[in-house]
Every structure is written in C-alpha cells, then in structure tokens.
C-alpha cells in the first residue's frame, strides 16, 4: 500500500481522501470543489526531500537570512552579476 502524504478534506461535507502524491490530491480537491461548490482543504504530511531542500534554500521559513544564496537549486538574482 502506498504511503499517505496528502489528506484532502471537505469543510462542507464528509468527503475525505488520502493520496500518496500531491498532484493526485490537487486533482481530487479541484474536482470535488468544482462538482459541489464546497470548500475543500488539504494537509500535506510530507514532501520529497528535494522539495524540502529547495524550500529551505529559498528561505520559506519566513526568517530573514535563512535563504541559501549559493544553492544550485535556485536562480538567485544578484545585483553584482549585472554587467
């Protein structure tokens, strides 16, 4: 059985689904919302390690100075790179 990484839950009815992949969860969320007009939410329990690293490198924790400007994962704009 696949590991559950994302849980989709409707805020207006009993609809709930669990998915191993973020893409499939997003499709289920959009389909239920479109078909019913309900508010649907999701909980992401885990991301792939590469996604977590890219987020960490981008400094998405919200604390200034957390970003990794030397990261090969991101295309940082550096003023000193301009000619």
TIMI-2910 file (N, C-alpha, C, CB; in pm, 1 decimal, decimal comma, always signed):
<rs>
+----------+----------+----------+----------+----------+----------+----------+----------+----------+----------+----------+----------+------+
!      n_x !      n_y !      n_z !     ca_x !     ca_y !     ca_z !      c_x !      c_y !      c_z !     cb_x !     cb_y !     cb_z ! resn !
+----------+----------+----------+----------+----------+----------+----------+----------+----------+----------+----------+----------+------+
!    +84,2 !   -119,0 !     +0,0 !     +0,0 !     +0,0 !     +0,0 !    +88,4 !   +125,0 !     +0,0 !    -95,6 !     +0,0 !   +122,6 !  Unk !
!    +52,6 !   +223,7 !    -79,4 !   +130,6 !   +346,5 !    -89,8 !   +119,0 !   +430,0 !    +37,1 !    +85,2 !   +428,1 !   -210,5 !  Unk !
!   +226,1 !   +500,8 !    +64,8 !   +227,9 !   +587,6 !   +181,2 !   +136,8 !   +707,3 !   +157,0 !   +371,7 !   +633,6 !   +213,0 !  Unk !
!    +62,2 !   +748,0 !   +260,3 !    -26,6 !   +863,2 !   +250,0 !    +50,7 !   +989,7 !   +284,4 !   -149,4 !   +847,2 !   +343,0 !  Unk !
!    +63,2 !  +1078,9 !   +187,3 !   +134,8 !  +1203,7 !   +209,1 !    +42,3 !  +1324,3 !   +216,6 !   +235,3 !  +1224,2 !    +99,8 !  Unk !
!    -75,0 !  +1314,7 !   +152,8 !   -165,6 !  +1429,1 !   +145,4 !   -307,5 !  +1383,5 !   +177,5 !   -159,7 !  +1495,7 !     +5,2 !  Unk !
!   -372,1 !  +1457,4 !   +264,7 !   -511,2 !  +1428,8 !   +300,1 !   -598,7 !  +1543,3 !   +251,6 !   -527,3 !  +1408,0 !   +453,9 !  Unk !
!   -702,6 !  +1510,0 !   +175,0 !   -797,3 !  +1608,1 !   +122,6 !   -925,5 !  +1596,3 !   +203,8 !   -824,6 !  +1586,3 !    -30,9 !  Unk !
!   -975,2 !  +1708,7 !   +254,0 !  -1093,6 !  +1709,6 !   +340,0 !  -1187,3 !  +1821,6 !   +298,0 !  -1053,8 !  +1725,5 !   +488,4 !  Unk !
!  -1315,4 !  +1790,2 !   +285,3 !  -1415,4 !  +1891,8 !   +254,6 !  -1460,9 !  +1956,4 !   +384,4 !  -1536,0 !  +1830,8 !   +177,8 !  Unk !
!  -1472,6 !  +2087,9 !   +382,9 !  -1516,5 !  +2161,8 !   +500,2 !  -1668,7 !  +2169,5 !   +509,5 !  -1457,9 !  +2301,2 !   +498,4 !  Unk !
!  -1736,8 !  +2123,0 !   +402,2 !  -1882,1 !  +2133,8 !   +396,6 !  -1955,5 !  +2000,4 !   +400,5 !  -1920,7 !  +2206,4 !   +273,7 !  Unk !
!  -1883,6 !  +1890,3 !   +383,4 !  -1946,3 !  +1758,1 !   +385,7 !  -1846,0 !  +1655,1 !   +437,8 !  -1997,4 !  +1718,5 !   +243,9 !  Unk !
!  -1880,5 !  +1530,2 !   +427,7 !  -1796,5 !  +1423,4 !   +483,1 !  -1689,0 !  +1373,6 !   +386,5 !  -1883,1 !  +1307,7 !   +524,3 !  Unk !
!  -1669,5 !  +1438,7 !   +272,2 !  -1570,7 !  +1394,9 !   +174,2 !  -1429,5 !  +1400,8 !   +232,7 !  -1579,5 !  +1481,2 !    +47,5 !  Unk !
!  -1359,5 !  +1288,1 !   +226,7 !  -1219,9 !  +1278,8 !   +268,3 !  -1149,4 !  +1177,8 !   +179,7 !  -1207,8 !  +1239,0 !   +418,2 !  Unk !
!  -1027,5 !  +1210,1 !   +138,0 !   -945,5 !  +1117,1 !    +61,0 !   -801,0 !  +1134,7 !   +102,1 !   -962,7 !  +1139,2 !    -91,8 !  Unk !
!   -725,6 !  +1026,5 !    +91,6 !   -581,6 !  +1030,2 !   +117,2 !   -509,6 !   +991,7 !    -10,3 !   -541,7 !   +935,3 !   +234,4 !  Unk !
!   -396,6 !  +1058,9 !    -36,1 !   -321,2 !  +1036,1 !   -159,2 !   -172,8 !  +1027,9 !   -129,4 !   -348,8 !  +1147,2 !   -261,3 !  Unk !
!   -103,4 !   +948,7 !   -208,8 !    +41,0 !   +935,2 !   -195,5 !   +113,8 !  +1050,0 !   -265,4 !    +87,1 !   +801,0 !   -252,6 !  Unk !
!    +49,1 !  +1111,9 !   -364,4 !   +114,5 !  +1216,2 !   -443,4 !    +36,6 !  +1347,0 !   -438,1 !   +130,5 !  +1170,9 !   -588,3 !  Unk !
!   +109,1 !  +1456,3 !   -436,0 !    +49,5 !  +1589,2 !   -429,6 !    -37,4 !  +1618,0 !   -551,4 !   +158,1 !  +1694,7 !   -417,5 !  Unk !
!     +7,4 !  +1578,3 !   -669,4 !    -69,2 !  +1603,7 !   -792,3 !   -206,2 !  +1538,9 !   -789,9 !     +7,4 !  +1554,0 !   -912,6 !  Unk !
!   -211,7 !  +1412,6 !   -748,5 !   -341,0 !  +1342,6 !   -741,7 !   -432,7 !  +1406,2 !   -637,6 !   -319,9 !  +1193,7 !   -708,9 !  Unk !
!   -374,7 !  +1451,8 !   -527,8 !   -454,8 !  +1517,6 !   -424,4 !   -512,1 !  +1649,4 !   -476,8 !   -369,7 !  +1542,7 !   -297,7 !  Unk !
!   -430,9 !  +1723,3 !   -551,1 !   -476,9 !  +1850,7 !   -606,5 !   -591,6 !  +1829,9 !   -704,6 !   -361,5 !  +1923,6 !   -675,5 !  Unk !
!   -581,8 !  +1724,6 !   -786,2 !   -688,8 !  +1693,4 !   -880,9 !   -816,8 !  +1657,6 !   -805,4 !   -647,0 !  +1577,2 !   -974,6 !  Unk !
!   -806,7 !  +1577,2 !   -700,3 !   -924,8 !  +1539,4 !   -621,0 !   -986,8 !  +1660,6 !   -553,3 !   -887,3 !  +1434,5 !   -515,5 !  Unk !
!   -903,3 !  +1747,8 !   -500,1 !   -951,3 !  +1869,8 !   -434,8 !  -1026,8 !  +1957,1 !   -535,0 !   -833,3 !  +1948,8 !   -372,7 !  Unk !
!   -966,6 !  +1981,0 !   -650,9 !  -1028,7 !  +2065,9 !   -752,7 !  -1157,8 !  +2004,4 !   -805,2 !   -931,7 !  +2089,8 !   -868,3 !  Unk !
!  -1158,5 !  +1873,1 !   -825,8 !  -1278,6 !  +1806,7 !   -878,3 !  -1394,2 !  +1817,9 !   -779,7 !  -1249,5 !  +1658,5 !   -908,9 !  Unk !
!  -1368,8 !  +1791,1 !   -652,5 !  -1477,3 !  +1798,4 !   -553,5 !  -1528,5 !  +1942,1 !   -539,9 !  -1429,0 !  +1745,8 !   -415,9 !  Unk !
!  -1438,0 !  +2036,8 !   -536,2 !  -1478,8 !  +2177,2 !   -524,7 !  -1559,6 !  +2220,1 !   -645,9 !  -1356,3 !  +2268,0 !   -508,6 !  Unk !
!  -1518,0 !  +2178,0 !   -765,1 !  -1586,8 !  +2214,4 !   -887,8 !  -1724,8 !  +2150,0 !   -897,1 !  -1503,4 !  +2175,0 !  -1007,5 !  Unk !
!  -1732,6 !  +2022,6 !   -860,3 !  -1858,6 !  +1948,9 !   -870,8 !  -1961,8 !  +1991,4 !   -767,0 !  -1832,4 !  +1801,5 !   -857,4 !  Unk !
!  -1915,6 !  +2032,3 !   -648,7 !  -2009,4 !  +2060,0 !   -539,1 !  -2016,7 !  +2205,7 !   -497,9 !  -1972,3 !  +1979,1 !   -420,7 !  Unk !
!  -1913,3 !  +2284,1 !   -531,3 !  -1906,6 !  +2421,7 !   -484,2 !  -1863,5 !  +2431,4 !   -338,9 !  -2040,0 !  +2488,4 !   -501,7 !  Unk !
!  -1819,2 !  +2319,4 !   -283,0 !  -1778,0 !  +2315,8 !   -142,2 !  -1636,5 !  +2371,2 !   -124,2 !  -1785,2 !  +2172,0 !    -88,3 !  Unk !
!  -1606,7 !  +2410,2 !     -0,1 !  -1471,1 !  +2449,3 !    +36,8 !  -1394,5 !  +2324,4 !    +75,1 !  -1470,9 !  +2552,8 !   +153,3 !  Unk !
!  -1284,7 !  +2300,9 !     +6,1 !  -1204,2 !  +2181,4 !    +28,6 !  -1064,8 !  +2225,8 !    +71,1 !  -1198,4 !  +2091,1 !    -99,6 !  Unk !
!  -1006,6 !  +2152,7 !   +164,5 !   -874,2 !  +2184,7 !   +215,1 !   -787,5 !  +2060,6 !   +207,9 !   -881,0 !  +2238,9 !   +359,7 !  Unk !
!   -657,4 !  +2078,5 !   +222,4 !   -568,4 !  +1963,0 !   +225,4 !   -462,8 !  +1981,0 !   +331,0 !   -503,4 !  +1940,6 !    +89,5 !  Unk !
!   -410,0 !  +1869,4 !   +374,9 !   -299,8 !  +1866,6 !   +468,9 !   -186,7 !  +1789,1 !   +402,6 !   -341,8 !  +1802,5 !   +606,1 !  Unk !
!    -72,1 !  +1851,7 !   +391,7 !    +43,8 !  +1786,7 !   +333,0 !   +131,0 !  +1736,9 !   +447,6 !   +123,0 !  +1883,9 !   +238,3 !  Unk !
!   +143,8 !  +1605,7 !   +459,5 !   +216,8 !  +1545,9 !   +570,0 !   +366,2 !  +1537,3 !   +545,3 !   +163,4 !  +1410,0 !   +597,8 !  Unk !
!   +405,5 !  +1523,6 !   +419,2 !   +547,3 !  +1508,5 !   +386,7 !   +569,6 !  +1544,2 !   +242,2 !   +596,2 !  +1365,4 !   +414,9 !  Unk !
!   +683,3 !  +1605,5 !   +214,7 !   +723,9 !  +1637,0 !    +78,1 !   +849,4 !  +1557,5 !    +44,8 !   +748,4 !  +1789,9 !    +60,2 !  Unk !
!   +877,8 !  +1542,3 !    -81,3 !  +1000,8 !  +1477,0 !   -123,4 !  +1119,3 !  +1556,8 !    -71,2 !  +1006,8 !  +1463,2 !   -277,8 !  Unk !
!  +1229,2 !  +1489,4 !    -43,7 !  +1345,5 !  +1555,6 !    +15,0 !  +1397,5 !  +1669,6 !    -71,6 !  +1455,8 !  +1455,0 !    +37,9 !  Unk !
!  +1391,4 !  +1656,2 !   -203,8 !  +1435,7 !  +1763,6 !   -292,2 !  +1349,0 !  +1888,0 !   -281,0 !  +1436,6 !  +1715,7 !   -434,8 !  Unk !
!  +1218,9 !  +1868,4 !   -262,5 !  +1127,1 !  +1981,4 !   -245,5 !  +1154,5 !  +2049,6 !   -112,1 !   +979,0 !  +1934,5 !   -253,3 !  Unk !
!  +1176,1 !  +1970,1 !     -8,1 !  +1208,1 !  +2027,2 !   +122,4 !  +1338,7 !  +2106,3 !   +116,6 !  +1217,8 !  +1916,4 !   +228,4 !  Unk !
!  +1440,0 !  +2053,9 !    +45,9 !  +1568,5 !  +2123,7 !    +33,4 !  +1551,9 !  +2254,2 !    -42,8 !  +1672,0 !  +2034,5 !    -36,9 !  Unk !
!  +1475,2 !  +2252,3 !   -152,2 !  +1453,2 !  +2375,0 !   -229,8 !  +1381,4 !  +2479,3 !   -145,2 !  +1371,7 !  +2345,0 !   -357,6 !  Unk !
!  +1284,2 !  +2436,2 !    -66,0 !  +1214,5 !  +2529,3 !    +22,8 !  +1307,4 !  +2587,3 !   +126,9 !  +1098,3 !  +2460,4 !    +90,8 !  Unk !
!  +1390,7 !  +2503,2 !   +184,1 !  +1487,3 !  +2551,1 !   +283,2 !  +1584,9 !  +2649,7 !   +219,2 !  +1564,3 !  +2432,7 !   +345,8 !  Unk !
!  +1633,3 !  +2617,4 !    +99,2 !  +1726,5 !  +2705,8 !    +29,5 !  +1661,7 !  +2839,2 !     -4,7 !  +1777,9 !  +2639,1 !    -97,4 !  Unk !
!  +1532,5 !  +2837,9 !    -33,3 !  +1461,8 !  +2961,4 !    -66,6 !  +1431,9 !  +3045,9 !    +56,3 !  +1332,9 !  +2929,4 !   -138,7 !  Unk !
!  +1447,3 !  +2987,2 !   +174,2 !  +1420,9 !  +3062,0 !   +297,0 !  +1273,6 !  +3079,6 !   +324,2 !  +1486,2 !  +3196,2 !   +290,5 !  Unk !
!  +1192,0 !  +2979,7 !   +288,5 !  +1048,0 !  +2994,6 !   +303,7 !  +1000,2 !  +2983,8 !   +447,8 !   +978,7 !  +2892,4 !   +221,2 !  Unk !
!  +1093,3 !  +2967,2 !   +540,9 !  +1053,8 !  +2959,7 !   +681,0 !  +1007,0 !  +3095,5 !   +731,9 !  +1169,8 !  +2908,5 !   +766,4 !  Unk !
!  +1035,9 !  +3201,9 !   +657,7 !   +989,6 !  +3334,4 !   +694,7 !  +1086,8 !  +3412,0 !   +781,2 !   +860,6 !  +3323,5 !   +765,0 !  Unk !
!  +1201,7 !  +3355,5 !   +810,5 !  +1300,9 !  +3423,6 !   +892,8 !  +1407,9 !  +3480,1 !   +800,9 !  +1362,9 !  +3327,2 !   +999,2 !  Unk !
!  +1427,7 !  +3610,9 !   +806,1 !  +1529,2 !  +3674,6 !   +721,7 !  +1665,3 !  +3611,9 !   +746,8 !  +1534,9 !  +3826,5 !   +747,9 !  Unk !
!  +1739,1 !  +3591,3 !   +639,5 !  +1872,2 !  +3534,7 !   +649,8 !  +1876,5 !  +3383,3 !   +641,4 !  +1933,6 !  +3577,5 !   +776,3 !  Unk !
!  +1761,7 !  +3317,1 !   +630,2 !  +1758,7 !  +3170,7 !   +622,1 !  +1786,8 !  +3118,9 !   +482,1 !  +1624,9 !  +3119,3 !   +668,3 !  Unk !
!  +1774,3 !  +3203,4 !   +381,7 !  +1791,4 !  +3156,3 !   +245,5 !  +1937,5 !  +3121,9 !   +218,3 !  +1741,9 !  +3261,4 !   +146,2 !  Unk !
!  +1956,0 !  +3030,9 !   +124,8 !  +2089,0 !  +2986,3 !    +83,6 !  +2114,2 !  +3040,4 !    -55,8 !  +2101,6 !  +2829,8 !    +87,0 !  Unk !
!  +2180,3 !  +3154,8 !    -65,6 !  +2201,9 !  +3218,4 !   -195,5 !  +2302,0 !  +3143,5 !   -282,4 !  +2249,1 !  +3359,8 !   -175,7 !  Unk !
!  +2373,1 !  +3045,5 !   -227,0 !  +2466,0 !  +2963,5 !   -304,2 !  +2401,6 !  +2835,9 !   -356,6 !  +2586,0 !  +2928,6 !   -219,9 !  Unk !
!  +2272,9 !  +2819,4 !   -335,6 !  +2204,9 !  +2697,1 !   -374,7 !  +2201,5 !  +2679,8 !   -525,6 !  +2064,6 !  +2695,9 !   -319,8 !  Unk !
!  +2238,7 !  +2561,8 !   -574,5 !  +2226,7 !  +2534,8 !   -718,1 !  +2081,2 !  +2509,0 !   -758,2 !  +2313,8 !  +2414,5 !   -756,9 !  Unk !
!  +1992,1 !  +2496,3 !   -659,8 !  +1851,7 !  +2468,2 !   -689,1 !  +1773,0 !  +2592,8 !   -728,1 !  +1786,7 !  +2403,3 !   -569,8 !  Unk !
!  +1827,0 !  +2710,1 !   -697,5 !  +1752,2 !  +2833,6 !   -718,4 !  +1828,5 !  +2928,3 !   -809,4 !  +1722,5 !  +2901,5 !   -584,7 !  Unk !
!  +1754,7 !  +3007,0 !   -883,1 !  +1813,3 !  +3105,8 !   -972,7 !  +1805,7 !  +3241,2 !   -902,6 !  +1739,5 !  +3108,7 !  -1112,0 !  Unk !
!  +1903,2 !  +3267,3 !   -819,9 !  +1903,9 !  +3390,9 !   -741,5 !  +1946,6 !  +3508,3 !   -828,9 !  +1997,7 !  +3377,7 !   -619,4 !  Unk !
!  +1880,0 !  +3620,8 !   -812,1 !  +1920,3 !  +3744,4 !   -878,7 !  +2018,2 !  +3815,9 !   -786,4 !  +1796,1 !  +3835,7 !   -912,8 !  Unk !
!  +2138,5 !  +3836,5 !   -835,9 !  +2240,0 !  +3905,6 !   -756,9 !  +2279,1 !  +4034,0 !   -829,7 !  +2365,0 !  +3814,4 !   -732,9 !  Unk !
!  +2264,9 !  +4150,2 !   -763,6 !  +2298,5 !  +4277,2 !   -829,4 !  +2440,0 !  +4280,5 !   -884,2 !  +2280,3 !  +4391,1 !   -733,2 !  Unk !
!  +2535,5 !  +4214,3 !   -819,7 !  +2672,9 !  +4217,4 !   -866,7 !  +2695,2 !  +4133,5 !   -992,6 !  +2764,1 !  +4169,7 !   -757,7 !  Unk !
!  +2593,2 !  +4053,7 !  -1032,8 !  +2600,7 !  +3974,0 !  -1155,0 !  +2566,3 !  +4055,9 !  -1279,2 !  +2507,4 !  +3854,4 !  -1144,8 !  Unk !
!  +2509,9 !  +4172,5 !  -1259,2 !  +2468,9 !  +4255,3 !  -1372,1 !  +2590,5 !  +4325,2 !  -1432,3 !  +2362,9 !  +4359,0 !  -1328,3 !  Unk !
!  +2594,2 !  +4331,8 !  -1561,7 !  +2708,6 !  +4396,7 !  -1627,3 !  +2674,7 !  +4536,9 !  -1670,3 !  +2754,6 !  +4316,1 !  -1747,8 !  Unk !
+----------+----------+----------+----------+----------+----------+----------+----------+----------+----------+----------+----------+------+
</rs>
